[in-house]
Amino acid sequence: MTLVVADLPPPGDDARAASAALGAIIAAEIAARGGWISFARYMELALYQPGLGYYAGGSHKFGDHHAGGDFLTAPELTPLFGRALARQVAQVLAVSAPQVIEAGAGSGRLAVDLLAGLDALGCLPERYRILELSGELRARQQAMLAERAPEYAGRVEWLDTLPERFSGCLVGNEVLDAMPTHVVHWSGDNGDAMEGGVSVVDGRLVATQRPAHGALLEAARALPQGTPYRGEISLAARAWVSDLSRRLEQGAMILIDYGLPRHELYHPQRDGGTLRCHYRHRVHDDPFWFPGLSDITSHVDFTAMAEAGFDAGLEVLGYASQSNFLLNCGIGDLLQEEKVGAGDTASAVDLRARGAVNVLISPNEMGELFKVIVLGRGVPGPLLGFARGDRVHAL
């Protein structure tokens, strides 16, 4: 499947210069490694190269097109997302420890809304710790919290790495999809998969292939796909969940992202893969278009996430669509409570709130595309967010 790239807004001169600098770094690494790097390594450089990668540079990522953003996440749409999520977080904190860790906090808006929601429920955590590797995003998060939630400043701290051990609740909203992923091709010519990679030809970055090997080959052989087929396998996401699981002493991790269980993700009809790029609220499929200026993502294999947690001793406490999860957490009730005053201004506020919630729960919007999985240790069920519509059996 090919998406149109020609209608993408042209980058400015500064953005082009930054992309060229990143491209030179990528080309130099390709040369140093014998003319080839895996797509996973390319994605890592394109997104996280210090000072130049998409998440490590100075451009605006989150927000609408008026603010220069590339995409909207659920917390950017409405504070009701964070307030609903707070109800599930509160249940976890009550049976573990009064600590929240948010991985990849984006603009900081979810932190603001979660803290306010937990405060309203009478279970404000003693510590709200944010794991953020991007200096630019960390500064934006600090500014957001200072402006919108200064009363919680004493409880918030930033982490460079995860603690060796922790109890409480970890939240990761749209973190897994941006972890480096391997691209894998099955041609039918032989029994094993080919790994997609990147080379330089005539001064341009181009996609190339080599035989898959090691852990990637092992993971590829376990997938239920036919041939020919192209898909993605994120060993990084599996390793991250596995590492978190070993560190969690008591509590749960709530992971929210777009994706599918394995048998649906690697379905024969989805043979073009799910790799997509986001730039100025447009979607394209050319990851080599001005490296560092587009977000690069792929769908999450939630079966793999469940296996990674289970193998490290965690229990899969729930798996559901975002729609069912938010409705179970009472987002409808929160929407009704949002009504304020009367008159045209109140009507406009109410209309915007209803529109935002509709995007979050509608099957044609984010409601079905996004899923929520909770992995935990020492947390008795059932969990609030999975009272109805739990799909653990589908993993």
ZAMARGU-4260 file (C-alpha; in steps of 0.2 Angstrom, whole numbers, plus 5000, padded with zeros to 4 digits):
<rodrens>
0) 5000/5000/5000 | 5007/5017/4995 | 5001/5033/5003 | 5003/5050/4994 | 5018/5060/5000
5) 5017/5074/4988 | 5005/5085/4997 | 5016/5086/5013 | 5019/5104/5018 | 5037/5109/5013
10) 5049/5110/5028 | 5057/5127/5032 | 5075/5130/5030 | 5080/5127/5048 | 5071/5110/5048
15) 5079/5105/5031 | 5096/5109/5038 | 5093/5099/5054 | 5087/5084/5043 | 5102/5085/5032
20) 5113/5085/5048 | 5104/5070/5054 | 5105/5062/5037 | 5124/5064/5037 | 5125/5055/5054
25) 5115/5041/5048 | 5125/5039/5032 | 5141/5039/5041 | 5135/5025/5053 | 5129/5015/5038
30) 5146/5017/5030 | 5155/5012/5046 | 5144/4996/5047 | 5149/4990/5030 | 5135/4999/5020
35) 5119/4993/5030 | 5110/4995/5046 | 5094/4988/5052 | 5078/4998/5050 | 5076/4997/5069
40) 5093/5006/5071 | 5088/5019/5057 | 5071/5022/5067 | 5081/5024/5083 | 5092/5037/5075
45) 5078/5046/5066 | 5068/5048/5082 | 5081/5049/5096 | 5097/5055/5090 | 5102/5068/5103
50) 5098/5086/5096 | 5092/5080/5079 | 5080/5066/5081 | 5061/5068/5080 | 5059/5067/5099
55) 5076/5074/5103 | 5075/5090/5093 | 5066/5106/5096 | 5051/5105/5085 | 5033/5104/5092
60) 5026/5087/5091 | 5010/5087/5101 | 4995/5098/5097 | 4984/5104/5083 | 4990/5111/5066
65) 4988/5128/5073 | 5001/5125/5086 | 5013/5117/5073 | 5010/5100/5080 | 5011/5084/5070
70) 4997/5074/5079 | 4985/5074/5094 | 4986/5062/5108 | 4971/5058/5119 | 4976/5069/5134
75) 4978/5084/5121 | 4959/5081/5116 | 4951/5083/5134 | 4956/5082/5152 | 4942/5070/5154
80) 4954/5056/5147 | 4966/5059/5162 | 4952/5060/5175 | 4944/5044/5169 | 4961/5035/5169
85) 4964/5042/5187 | 4950/5031/5193 | 4960/5015/5187 | 4976/5022/5194 | 4968/5025/5211
90) 4963/5007/5212 | 4980/5001/5209 | 4988/5014/5221 | 4976/5008/5235 | 4983/4990/5235
95) 5001/4994/5231 | 5011/5010/5235 | 5007/5029/5233 | 5018/5032/5218 | 5015/5034/5199
100) 5028/5033/5186 | 5023/5040/5169 | 5034/5034/5154 | 5036/5046/5140 | 5025/5061/5146
105) 5023/5070/5130 | 5018/5088/5133 | 5015/5085/5151 | 4996/5087/5149 | 4992/5069/5155
110) 5002/5072/5171 | 4992/5088/5175 | 4976/5079/5172 | 4980/5063/5182 | 4987/5073/5197
115) 4971/5083/5197 | 4960/5068/5195 | 4969/5058/5209 | 4968/5073/5220 | 4949/5074/5217
120) 4948/5056/5222 | 4958/5059/5238 | 4973/5048/5233 | 4986/5060/5228 | 5002/5050/5226
125) 5017/5055/5237 | 5028/5054/5221 | 5024/5057/5203 | 5039/5052/5193 | 5041/5055/5174
130) 5053/5045/5164 | 5058/5057/5149 | 5074/5055/5139 | 5070/5070/5128 | 5077/5086/5135
135) 5066/5097/5125 | 5050/5087/5130 | 5056/5087/5148 | 5057/5106/5148 | 5040/5107/5140
140) 5033/5096/5153 | 5040/5106/5167 | 5033/5122/5160 | 5016/5114/5158 | 5016/5108/5176
145) 5022/5125/5182 | 5008/5134/5173 | 4993/5122/5176 | 4997/5112/5192 | 5010/5122/5202
150) 5002/5115/5218 | 5009/5098/5214 | 5027/5104/5210 | 5034/5096/5226 | 5028/5079/5221
155) 5034/5078/5203 | 5052/5073/5198 | 5060/5067/5182 | 5070/5051/5180 | 5084/5047/5167
160) 5082/5029/5170 | 5069/5018/5179 | 5072/5013/5197 | 5079/4996/5201 | 5063/4992/5210
165) 5047/5001/5211 | 5029/4998/5218 | 5014/5008/5213 | 5007/5012/5195 | 5016/5015/5179
170) 5007/5023/5165 | 5013/5023/5147 | 5001/5032/5134 | 5007/5030/5116 | 5025/5024/5121
175) 5026/5007/5113 | 5021/5012/5096 | 5037/5024/5094 | 5049/5011/5100 | 5061/5005/5086
180) 5054/4991/5076 | 5062/4978/5064 | 5054/4977/5047 | 5053/4959/5041 | 5049/4952/5024
185) 5043/4934/5019 | 5045/4931/5001 | 5040/4913/5000 | 5057/4908/4992 | 5063/4900/5007
190) 5057/4896/5025 | 5065/4910/5033 | 5062/4929/5034 | 5072/4943/5027 | 5076/4959/5038
195) 5073/4976/5031 | 5087/4988/5032 | 5094/5004/5026 | 5108/5008/5014 | 5115/5023/5004
200) 5113/5022/4985 | 5119/5037/4975 | 5118/5048/4990 | 5100/5043/4995 | 5094/5032/5009
205) 5085/5017/5002 | 5077/5001/5009 | 5087/4985/5007 | 5086/4967/5014 | 5097/4954/5023
210) 5093/4937/5030 | 5085/4939/5048 | 5095/4930/5061 | 5096/4928/5080 | 5081/4934/5091
215) 5073/4942/5076 | 5073/4926/5066 | 5066/4916/5081 | 5052/4929/5083 | 5048/4929/5065
220) 5047/4910/5064 | 5034/4910/5078 | 5022/4922/5068 | 5006/4915/5060 | 5009/4923/5043
225) 5009/4917/5025 | 5019/4923/5010 | 5023/4935/5003 | 5021/4946/5018 | 5029/4961/5026
230) 5027/4966/5044 | 5035/4973/5059 | 5042/4965/5075 | 5047/4977/5089 | 5060/4967/5100
235) 5063/4984/5109 | 5045/4985/5115 | 5046/4967/5121 | 5062/4970/5130 | 5055/4986/5138
240) 5040/4978/5145 | 5050/4963/5151 | 5062/4975/5160 | 5048/4984/5168 | 5040/4968/5174
245) 5056/4962/5183 | 5057/4979/5192 | 5039/4979/5197 | 5038/4973/5215 | 5019/4976/5218
250) 5007/4986/5208 | 5003/4987/5189 | 5008/4995/5173 | 4994/5003/5162 | 4999/5003/5143
255) 4988/5012/5131 | 4992/5012/5112 | 4986/5007/5095 | 4988/4989/5090 | 4980/4972/5090
260) 4983/4954/5096 | 4995/4944/5086 | 4983/4934/5076 | 4974/4950/5070 | 4990/4960/5068
265) 4998/4947/5057 | 4983/4943/5047 | 4986/4939/5028 | 4975/4954/5023 | 4987/4965/5033
270) 5002/4960/5022 | 5009/4978/5019 | 5014/4981/5037 | 5008/4995/5049 | 5023/5006/5048
275) 5017/5024/5046 | 5024/5042/5048 | 5016/5057/5054 | 5020/5075/5049 | 5009/5090/5052
280) 4993/5080/5054 | 4996/5070/5038 | 5000/5052/5037 | 5013/5045/5025 | 5023/5029/5023
285) 5041/5036/5018 | 5052/5035/5033 | 5066/5042/5023 | 5057/5058/5019 | 5068/5072/5028
290) 5074/5061/5042 | 5070/5068/5059 | 5055/5078/5054 | 5041/5064/5055 | 5036/5053/5069
295) 5038/5035/5064 | 5026/5022/5072 | 5020/5004/5070 | 5005/4995/5078 | 5009/4986/5094
300) 5008/4967/5096 | 4998/4966/5112 | 5000/4947/5113 | 5019/4950/5113 | 5017/4963/5127
305) 5006/4950/5137 | 5019/4937/5135 | 5034/4948/5140 | 5025/4952/5156 | 5019/4935/5160
310) 5036/4927/5157 | 5043/4939/5170 | 5030/4934/5183 | 5016/4947/5180 | 4998/4943/5178
315) 4988/4950/5163 | 4974/4960/5173 | 4965/4966/5158 | 4965/4970/5140 | 4951/4980/5131
320) 4947/4993/5118 | 4950/5011/5124 | 4932/5014/5122 | 4926/5000/5134 | 4940/5005/5146
325) 4936/5023/5147 | 4917/5020/5149 | 4920/5007/5163 | 4931/5021/5171 | 4916/5033/5171
330) 4920/5045/5157 | 4902/5047/5153 | 4898/5052/5171 | 4913/5064/5171 | 4906/5072/5155
335) 4890/5075/5163 | 4899/5083/5178 | 4908/5094/5166 | 4892/5104/5162 | 4895/5122/5169
340) 4883/5137/5169 | 4872/5142/5155 | 4871/5152/5139 | 4881/5151/5123 | 4899/5150/5131
345) 4893/5135/5142 | 4885/5127/5127 | 4901/5129/5116 | 4911/5121/5131 | 4899/5106/5132
350) 4899/5104/5113 | 4918/5103/5113 | 4919/5091/5127 | 4906/5079/5120 | 4916/5080/5103
355) 4932/5076/5111 | 4925/5061/5121 | 4916/5055/5105 | 4933/5054/5097 | 4940/5044/5112
360) 4926/5031/5112 | 4920/5030/5094 | 4924/5014/5085 | 4927/5024/5070 | 4940/5035/5079
365) 4951/5031/5093 | 4939/5020/5103 | 4943/5003/5094 | 4960/5007/5086 | 4967/5010/5103
370) 4969/4996/5116 | 4973/4996/5135 | 4982/4982/5143 | 4986/4981/5162 | 5000/4969/5168
375) 5002/4968/5187 | 5009/4959/5202 | 5000/4958/5219 | 4985/4967/5213 | 4968/4959/5216
380) 4955/4960/5203 | 4943/4963/5195 | 4949/4980/5189 | 4937/4994/5186 | 4943/4997/5168
385) 4938/4980/5163 | 4921/4977/5171 | 4914/4975/5154 | 4922/4971/5137 | 4938/4962/5144
390) 4947/4953/5129 | 4961/4944/5138 | 4955/4928/5130 | 4958/4936/5113 | 4977/4938/5116
</rodrens>
